[in-house]
Amino acid sequence: IMNAGTQCCMFLSIFLFISICLGEDYDLDDKTGLGRSFDGIGGLSGGGATSRLLVNYAEPYRSQILDYLFKPKFGASLQILKVEIGGDAQTTDGTEPSHMHYEDDENYFRGYEWWLMKEAKKRNPNITLIGLPWAFPGWVGNGENWPYSFPDITASYVVSWILGAKQYHNLDIDYVGIWNERSFNSKYIKLLRYTLDKSGLERVKIIASDNLWEPISSVVTADKELQDAVEILGVHYPGTNTLPEALKTGKKLWSSEDYSTFNDNVGGGCWARILNQNYVNGKMTATICWNLVSSYYGDLPFGRDGLMTAKEPWSGNYVVESPIWITAHTTQFTEPGWTYLQTVGHFTHGGSYVALTDERGNLTIITETMTHDHSVCIRPPLPSYDVTAQNVTFHLKGTFASISELQVWHSKFDFKTNKSVLFQNIKPIKVTEGSFSIELDVDEVYTFTTVRNGQRGSYPDPPPSAPFPKSYKDDFDVSGHPYFSEAPNFADQTGVFEYFTNQTDPGPHVSTLRQVVTQRPVTWVADADQTISVIGDYQWQDLMVSCDIYMESVHTGGVFIAVRVNKGGGVVRSTRGVFLWVYADGTYKVTNDLNGMTVLAEGLSGTRARVWYTLTLTVKGNYASADLNGYPLWKNAVLWEPRHGWAAIGTSSFELAQFDNFAIEALT
C-alpha cells in the first residue's frame, strides 16, 4: 500500500517524465549556410472568373476588400498576384474574356484582371505579377481543342497579352505560366522563350508546367535548351511534397496553385500547414492560393474556396476569413528575397517550423501545430499523423545569438467553442543567452520576429448579408459602367457577354449586352454547346424575367431567357431549368434543360433575325408561361424539376446576339 507521499512522488516523477519527453530543443543557425531564397505568398484570380463579383462592389467596400488582400502590413499583405489570361472559355466558375476574341481583334480593356493588377500594384508596388492562360479562343487552336498544334500562333497570342499589359496599363508582368491538363509541350515552351526575347521581354520568366512535377522535371534535366527556357518548376496541389527529379534540376520550385479549400477554420488550418510544410517537406519557395477571393456565386463549384469571401456586391457584405490572417503570419514579417534557414523542420511531437532572414540581422520564425482533422485540404488526400501539446526551446545561433527579444503574433483555432483567436499581437518574448521556450498547444500558429511593424488592420463592419434584390433591372447603359466590359452581377458560364454600342442603327437600343464568342474555345473544361450567363439568387423559385433580344444570325440564330437554372461552372453542360427559346426560323420552344432535349412546349413564334423582340417568362409553382411582345406564346406548361435556381440569358450556339432591358421580379 502506497502512502500519500509515495503517490505524490510517483505523480511528480510521471509529470516530470512527460514534461521532459514533450520538451525538445531546436537550433536556428545560419553558420552552416542558408537554404533557398523565399519568393512569396500569393493569390490567384481566375481559373476561372473567381473575382467576377468583386468589381461590382460600391466604395468604400471594394477598396476595403482590396486592402485586406494587398495592402502591406494590414491584412494578407500578398506578395504575388497570379491572374488568368482570359480565353473566352469556362475554366471552373465562369468564363473570362480574351483580349483577342478573333485573330484580327485586339482589346486590352476587357474583363477585370487589368484593373485588379493595377489595384494590387497601387497598394504594393513590389508585388510579383503572373499571367497564365487556362484556355484559348477557338482561332488559336485552328479548329482543334489543343493550343499547341500551331505553337507560333499560341506564343504570339500570349506575348501580345504581356505587351498589352505594359502598353495600355503600365503593368510589368514578371512571369508567364505554361499549363494544360493533358501534357506540356517542350517545343512551345522554347518558342515562347524565343518570342519573349524577340519582343524585348527577356526579363519575363517562364513557369512550367503549372501542373505536375513530371514529366517536366526529367525533360528539363535532359534538355539544355528547355532548361535555359524555364525559370521555375511550378506544380499544382503537391501535398507539400516534391520529387527527387525536381530537386535535381536545380530550379526554383513553386506550388503555383494550391489550397482550393472551403475557407472556414479547417481551411485556415490547411493553409497554415501547407504554407510551412511546402518548404519543410518540398523546398517550395512560393505558394499561391486558388483562389484570391471567393467573389462568385456561392452555389457555383468550389464556393468559398478563397482567402476571403466577397460575393454580395448588392449588399456590400464581405467576410475576412481565417486564411487572411494565417497568410499575415508569414507575409507581414518577410519579403521576397529573404532566405530560409537550413535549420527548419518538423517538431518531434507534430507540427512544423520555418525560419527566414533578410541576412541583415532580422529573423522571422513561423510555427504551426495543426492537427490532421483540422487542417485537411480539398486535395490531395492527407495521410494520418499525430500532434500533441509540447514545450519547445529554440536556440538562436550564428548572427542571431545577440537577439534579446522577439515580437510575438499568435493564432489559436478553437473547434470546440468556435472562439478562435486570429493574428493577435501578444507580449514580446525575452531571449536569454540565445534561447527561448514556448508551450505550443495543438491547432496554433505563432510568429516570432524581430520585425516590429506588423498590424492587424481593420475597418468598421461591412453591411449585413442580404439576398439578391427581388426586383432588379439593367438597361445595359455602358456609360454607367465605364471601366468594365461586363454587366454587373452577370456570371458568364459559356460564351462572353459584353457591353456593345450600336453605332450603325442604334434606334432605342444604343447600348446593349452582346454575346461575342462565335467559335468553340480551346478548353480543358466541357463548355456547353450553348452560351449562358447566370444572375440572381440560387434559391429563387417563382419569378418573372423579361428581356429584349436581337438575333444576328439569319436563319440559324436562337436565343433564350431562363429561370431556375441549377448548374454552372465545369458541369454547365448538364444544366437544367426552364428555358424559353426563340429562333430566327420563326419557331419557339420551352425546355427543361440547356441542351434543349426535354421539350415542355413548342410552336410558331414568327421571330426572325435582326429584329428586336421582348420575351417574358413567368414561373409559379409547377407551371410556366411566356409572352412575346406582350402576347402569350403559351400558358401553364407543366414542370417539376428543378425547384429553384438562377435567372439566365444565352444563345443556342456560339453566335452573335444582343440583349437589352433585362428585368427580374422574384415572386418567392
N, C-alpha and C positions, 0 to 999 in steps of 0.2 A: 504494500500500500504506500503510495507516494504522499508525502505531506505537502502543504501549500508551498513551502519554499522550494521543494524539488520540482513541483509542477511549474512554478514561476521560472525557475532556471531553464527547464526544458523549453518553455514557451519562448523565453528570450533567445535561447540557442536557435530554435527554429526560425524565429523572426530575423535574427542576425544572418542566418544561413540564406534565407530568402532574399534579404536585402543585398547581401554580398553577391548572390547569383544574379540579381537583376541590376546590379551596378556595374557598368562597363566603362572603359576608357577609350577615347578616340583622339588620335593625333591629327592636327591640322597644320601642315608643314609645307612650306614652299622651298625648303633647302634641297630636296631631291628632284626639283624640277616641277613644272606646271603641266596641267592637262591641256585640253583643247580650248580654243577660243569660243566664247559664248556669242551666238548670233542673234538671239532674241526670242521673245514670245509674241505670237501674233494671232490675228483673227482673219477669217475667210468670209468674204461677201460674195455669194454666188454659188454655183453648182447645186441648185440654181434658184435664182430670184429670192434669196433669203432676206434681203434688205428691202424688199419691194414696198412695204407699207411705211418704212421709216421716213421717206421723203415727204409723205403726206401729213406728218405731224406739224401742228402750228407751233410758233415760238411762244414761250421760251422752251417748250418741252423738247423740241428737236435738238436744240443746242445742248440742253442738259444731258440728253442721251449720248450725244457725241462726246461731251466732256467726260462722262463716266468711262467711255471706251478709250479715248485717245489722249486726253489732257494729262501731261506728265505730273506725277506726284498728286494725283487726285483720286483716280479710280483704278481701272485696269492698267492704265499707262502703257498701252500696247506699243510694241517696238517694231512690229511688222504688220502690214496690211496686204493681203492677197485678194485679188478680185478676179471675177470671171471675165474673160474676153467673150462677150456675148456672141452666140452663134445661131440665134433665131430658133432655138430648139429647147424642148423640155429637158432639164438637166437635174431634176429632183423635185423641186417645189414650184416650178414655173419656168417660163422662157425669158431670156434676156436678149434684147435686140442687138443685132450685129451692126458694126459701123459700115458694113458693105452687104446690104441685102442682095445686091446683084453685082455682077462683075464690073459694070460701069458706074457704080453708085458708091459714093463716099460721104459719110456724115459722122462727124466726131462729137455730136451733141446728143445722141440718142441714149436713153437709159439714165441710170443714176450713179453708175460706178465712177464716172469722171468727177461728179460732184462729191461723192464720198471720199475719193482720194484727195481732193483739194481741201475738204474739211479736216481730214486727218493731218495733212501737211500743215494746215493753218495752226493746229494745236501742237504738233510735234514735227518741226522741220526736218528732223533726222530720221523720221520713220522710213523703214525699208518698204518699197513698193514692188509687188509681184503681179504679173498677169499670167493667166492660164486659160486656154480655150478648152471647154468641156465638149463643145460641138462646133459645127461649121455650117454656114449657108450651103444649100444644095449645090450651087455652082462650083464650089471648091472641090467637091467630090466628082464633078463632071458625070453625074448620074449614078455614081456608086455610093454606098453608105460606108465610105472609107476615105479618110482625108489624105492618105499618103501615096495614092497612085500617081499623083502629079505633085511631087514634093516641092518643086519650084513655085507652083501656084500657092501652096499652103504656106510656105516660108514667106513669100511676098505679102500674103494676107496678114500674117501675124506681125511682121515687121511694120506694115503700114499702121497698125494699131499703136505700136510703140512710138512711131514718128508722129502720129496724130496727137498722142498724149502730150508730147513736148510742144508741137507747133500751136495747138489750139488751147492747151490748158497749162502750159509751162510745167508739166509733170515729167520728172525723170524716172522712168521705170528701171529698177535695179536688176530684176531677174525675170525670166520668162520660163514657164514650165512646159514640159512635154508630157502629154498624158493621153492614154487611151486604154480602155478596159481590156482590149484583146492582146495587145503587144506594144512594144515600142519599135521605132524604125530608125536604124542607125544612119541610113542614107539621108533621111530627113533631118536628123539632128546635125549632121555635118553640114548639110546645105543651109540650115538655119543659121549656124555659126558663120558660114561664109556670107550669107545675105546680111546679117547684122553688121559684120565687119565692113562690108562693101558700102553699107549705108551710114557709116560713121558711128556705129553703136558698139564699138569694141568693149565699152565699159559694161554693157548689158550682159549678164551671165546666164547660163542655161542650167536649169534644174531638170534632172531626168531620173527615173522615168515617171515620177509622180504616180507611182503605182506600187510595185513590189520590189524587193531587193534583187531578185533575179528575174530575167537573165541579165539585167543591165550591169550588175557588178562584174560578172565573169567576162562579158563582152568588152567592157571598158578596160579591164586588165589586159585583154588580148589585142586590143585595137588602139594603137598610139594616137591616131587621128581623132578617134572618138574620145579618148582620154583627154586630149587637149581641148576638145569642144565642150565637154561637160565640166561645170564647176562644182555642182552639188549633186549628191545622190539623195533624192527625195523619195520617201515611202509613205504610203497611206496606212494608218491603223496598225502600227508594227507591234502592238502589245508590249512596248518598252524594250523589245529585243532587236538585235541586228544579226547579221551573219558574218562569219569569218571572211567570206569573199568580199563583202562590202568594206570591212576594215582594211583588208589588204590593198585596196585601191589607193589608199592614202587621201581619198577625197573627204571633204566635209560631209557629214551625214545629218540629214534633217528628217524629222517627222513632219512632212509638208502638208499633211491633213490628218487630224486626229480628233478625238473626243466624240462628237456626234451623239451626245448622250443627254437625256432629259435633265434640265438644269435645276432640279431640286437639290437637297443636300447630299444625296448619294452621287448625283452628278458632280457636285462640288468636290466630293471625296475622290471620285475618279480623276478629276482634273488635277487635284493636289498630288495624287500618287504618280500620275504619268509625267507631270512637269519635272519632278525629281528623278524618277526612275528611267525616263527616256535617256538621261545622261548616265546614270549609275549603271544601268544594265546594257544600254545600247550605244553609248557615246554619241548620242544625237544632240547637236548643239543649238537647235531651234525646234520649237514645237508650235504648230499653227492649228488653231481651233476651228473646226467646222461645227457651228458657224459663228460668225461675229456677233450677230444679234438676231434673235428669233423675231423677225419682223415680217411675218407672213401669216396667213390664216391658220389658226391653231389646229384645225381639222385636216389640213394637208399633211402629207407624210412627215414624220420627224418633228412634230410640233414641240416647241420649247427646247430645241436642241442647240441653243445659243448661249453665249456668255451671259446675256441678259435678255429680257423679254420686252418687246415694244410692238404689239400687234393691234393697238387700238388708236389709230390716229384721230378717229372721230370723237373719242372721249379725252384724249391726251394722257391716258393712263399708261404707265410703264413700270416695270419691276426690275430693280437692281438685284440680280440673283447672286447666290454664293460664289459662282465661278469668277465673278468680277473681283471679289476680294481675295480669293485664292491666287489669282493672277498677280495682284498687287504685292503679295509676299515676295515675289521674285522681281517684278519689273520696276517697282519703286526704289529698289536698292541695288540695282545693277544697270549696266548699259551694254549694248552690243560692243564687243571689243574687250570686255573684261574676260578673264581667263579662269576656267575651273582649276581647282587644285587636283593633284593626283590622288590626294588622300580624301576620297569620297567613298560612300558605300552604303551598306545595309547595317542597321542596328542588329545586335545579337538577338534581341527579343522582338524583332519585327519593325518595319518602317525603314526609312532611308534618310540620308543627309547628303547635301552637296554644299560646297563652299566655293566662292568666287572672289577674285581680287582684281582691282584695277592696276595692280603692280606699282602703285604709288602709296601703299600703306593701308588702303581701305580693304575691308574684309566683310563679306556677307555670307552667313550660314543659314540655309533653309532646311528644316527638318519636317518630316511627316510621319505619322503613325496611324495611317488609315487602315482599318480592319477590312477584311475581304468583302463582307456583305455590304459594307458602307462605302465601297469605292469601285463597284462593278461598272465598267464602261459597256456601251452597247456592243462593242466588238473590239478585239477577238475575245473568245472565252478566257476567263481568268482562273488559272489553277488555284487550288486552295492553299492557304498559308495562315499562320497564326501571328497575332500581335498581342503583347501584354504590356501593362504599365511597367515602366522601368526608370531607373536612375542612370543618367549618362553624365560622364565628365569629359569635357573637351580640353585638350591641351594645345594651346596655341604656341607654335614654334616658328623658327626662322624669323622672318621680318615681322611676324605678328606677336612675338614674345613680349613686346613692350606695351601692347594694348592693355588698358586698365579698366575699360568699361565698354559695354555694348548696349545699344538700344534694342528693345525687345518688342516685337509685334506678335500677337497671339490670336489664333482661331481655334475654337473648340466646337465640333459638331455634337449636338445633343439630340440623339434619336429617340430618347425616352419622353422628354417633356417638350421637345421642339423649341428649346430656348437656347439656340446656338449663339455663340459669340464669334463675330467675324471681324478680323483685322483690327484688333484692339491694341492700342499702344499702352503697354504696362511699364512698370518701374524698370529702369535700366539694371542690368546685372553687372556686378563687380567681377573683374578678372583678377585673381590673386595668384601672383607668381606664375602667370601664364596659363592658369586653369580656371574653369568654372563648371559647376554642376547644375543639373536641372532635372526635375521629376517630369517625365513625359507620360501622360495618360494616353489611352487609345483615342483615335479619331481627332488628333490635334495637329496643327501646323504652327510652327514657330519660325520667325526670322530673328536672328541675332546679327547686328550690323553696326559698323562704325558710321554709316550714313545717317545723318540726323534729321533730314527734311522730308521724311515720309508724311503722308497725310491721308486720313480717311475723309475724302471730300463728301459733301452732302449738299442737297438742295431741299427746299420745302417739299413736302409730299405732293406728288402729282395728283390730278383729279382722280376720283374713284373710277373703277372699271364700270363700263356701261356697254350694253349690246349695240350692234349696228343700228342706226336710226330706222324706224319702221317706215318712215316716209322719206324718200330720197330721190333727188333729181340731178341730172347733169346734162347741160346742153353742149358740152364739149367745146366751149369757147376757149380757144387756145390763149387768148390774151389774159385770161385769169390764171394761167399756169405757165409762165414764160420759161421756166428753167428745165422742165422735164417733158419728155416726148409721150408719156403715157398718162391716161386719165386717172385721177385719184381713186384708190381702192379697188380698181380692176386688177385681177391677177391672171395674166395670160398663162394658159396651160398647154396650148399648142397654137402656133402662129404668134404674130406680133401685131398688136392693136395700137396705132399711133395717131396723134393729132394730125389732121390734114386740113390745109387751107385750099379751098376750091377757087382757083383764080380764073378759070376759063368761063364757067357758067355757074356762078355762086348761087343765085336765087336766094331763097331763105336759109339755105344750108351752106353758109360761108365757111364755117369751121365744123369739122366732123371728126369722128373716130374711124380710122380706116385700117382694115386688116391688110397687111402688105406682103406677107410671105407667099410666094407663088410656086415654090418648089420644095418638096420634102427635104428637110435639112439632113446633114450628116450627123448622126447622134448615136449615143450608146443606150439611150432610153427609148422605149417604144412610143414615140409620139403617135397621137391619134391620126386617122386619115382625114379628120375634120379639124378646123381650128376652133378654139373655145377660150373664152375669158370669163372667170367667175367673179362674183361680188356679193357682199352681204353677210348675213347671219346663217350659219350652217343649221341652226335649229328652226329656221323658218318652215312653217307647214303650209298655211293658207296665205296666198298673196296674189297680187296683180302686178304684172310687169308690162310696160309698153315701151316701144322704141320705133323711131323712124328708120327704115332700112333702104339700102340702094345697092342693087346688084350690078356689077360692072361687066361680068362675063355673059355675053349674049348666048342664049340657048342653054348653056351649061351651068349658069350661076345658080346658087342656092344659099340662103341664109336662115338663121334661126334665132329665136329667143327662147329661154328655158327657165324653169323653176325646179326646186327640189333636186338640184344637181348634187350627187352624193359622193363624187370622187374627183381627185385631181392628182397632180404630181406624176410619178412614174407609172401609176396604174390608170392614167386618164383614158386609155383605150376601152376600159370596161365601165366607164361612167354611165350611170342610169339617172333618170329624172323624167321630167315632162318637157318635151321639145316640140315647139311649133316651127315647122319648116315651110318656107315658100320658095318657089323655083322660077327661073326665068322662062321655063316652058309652059307656064300658066297653071301649074298644079300646086297643091299643098299636101302636107301630111303631118300627123301628130304621132310622135313615137315615144316609147318608154326608155329609150337608150340613145346614146350619142351615135352609135353605129347605124341607127335607123332601121334595125331589123324587127323590132317589136312595134307594129303599127297599131295605134289606137283609133285613128280616123284618117281619112284621106279623101281628096276630091279636087275639083277645079277651083282655081283662085283668080285666073285671068291676069296674073302677075307676069311682068316681063322685065328685062334688064333696062337699066338707065332711066328708071322712073322711081321716084320716092313713094314709099308706102308706109303706113303706120300699122304696126302689129300690136295687138294687145292679147295677153294670155292671163287667164284667171284660173286659179285652182282653189277649190274649197272641199275639204274632206276627200271623198273618193271621186270627185267629179272635176272635169276640166272643160273650159270653153274658151273660144278665141274670136277676136274681131279683126277684120281687115278694113282699114279706113273707116272704122266705126260701124261696119256691117258684120253681122255674125257669119263666121265660117262654119262653125258647128257649136253645139251645146251638149254639155253633160257627157263627154266621153268618160268612160269608167276606168279608173286606175286604182291600184292597190299599193304598190311599192315604187319608189321609196316614200317614206312618210315625211321627210324633211330634207333640206339641203339649200345650197346657194342659188341665186339667180345667175343667169349667164347669157352671153351673146356669142355668135360664131358663124362660121360658114361651112358649107357642105364639102369643101375641098380646099386645097391651097390656092386661093384665088383672091382677087381684089374685091372688096366690098366696103360700104360705108354705113355708119350708124350715127344717129343724132337723136337728141331729145329723149334720152333714156330716163325712165321713171319707175319707181317701186312703191307700192303700198302694201305693207305687210298687214294681214288681217289677223293672224295669230302667230 
